[in-house]
Amino acid sequence: MEVDKLNPDTSTWEGWFYSIVLMAAKDPWGFLYYVFLVLSPMFAISLFLTWKLTKELEAKEKDKKRKAKRDSNIAKARKANKAD
């Protein structure tokens, strides 16, 4: 497809898309700069949410182990009381 046949009208989705494609073709490093500039807050948010989820999963696992140990000790104590 030739550049002359592209729709340069940015009021339509097609024209908007083609203007971005042309910008990326003319200045690829600038285009990548803008892409990373726009996406970097999303990466930061993703990092924060992943960190929170990891901490929550670790806390749940720790609580689960604590409850299992507690239940095991209660069962041992009941078994010892029945033997007496």
N, C-alpha and C positions, 0 to 999 in steps of 0.2 A: 504494500500500500504506500503510495506516495504521500509526502507531507502536504502537498498542495490540495489533496482530496480530503484531508481531515477537517472536521468541523471545528472551527476556532471559537465558536460562540460558547462562552463559559456559563451562560445561563441555563444550559442543558447539561445533563449528566454526561453525555457523550463528549461534549466540548470540554467540560471540566476534567474528565479523565484524560483526554488527549493532551490538554495543556500540561497536566502532570507528567505524562509520558514524555512530552517534548522537553520539559524542564530536566527530567532525569537523563535524557539523551544528551542534552547540551552540557549539563554540569552534574556528572554522577556523584562527585564527592560532596558537593553542596546538597544534593538530594539525600544522600545517606546521612549527612549532618542533621538535616531537618527531620528525617525519619527517627533517628536516635533521640533527638531533642523531644519529639512528641511522645515516644515510647518510654523514655527513661522514668517518668513518674509511675507508669504502669509496672515497670520492673521493680521499682522501690516498694510499691504497694504489695506486689506479689511476694517480695522478699519478707516484708513485715508479716503478712498473713501466714506465710509458710512457717515462720518462726513461732508465731502464736499457736498454730495448729500443732507443731512439734512439742511445744511445752505442755499443751493440754493433753496430748496423747501420752506423754511421759508421766504426767500427774495421774491420769486414769490408770495406767499400767502399775504405777507404784501403789495406788490405792487398792487395786485388784489384788496385788501380791500381799499387801498388808491384811486385807480381809480374808484371804485364803489361809494365811498363817494364823490369824485369830481363830477362824473356824476349826482349823486343825488342832490348835491348842485346846479349844473348848471340847472337841470330840475326845481328845486324850484325857482331859480332866473328868469327863462324864464316864469314860471307860474305867478309869482308876477308881471312881466313886462306886461304880457297880461291883467292882471286884472286892471292895472292902466289905 
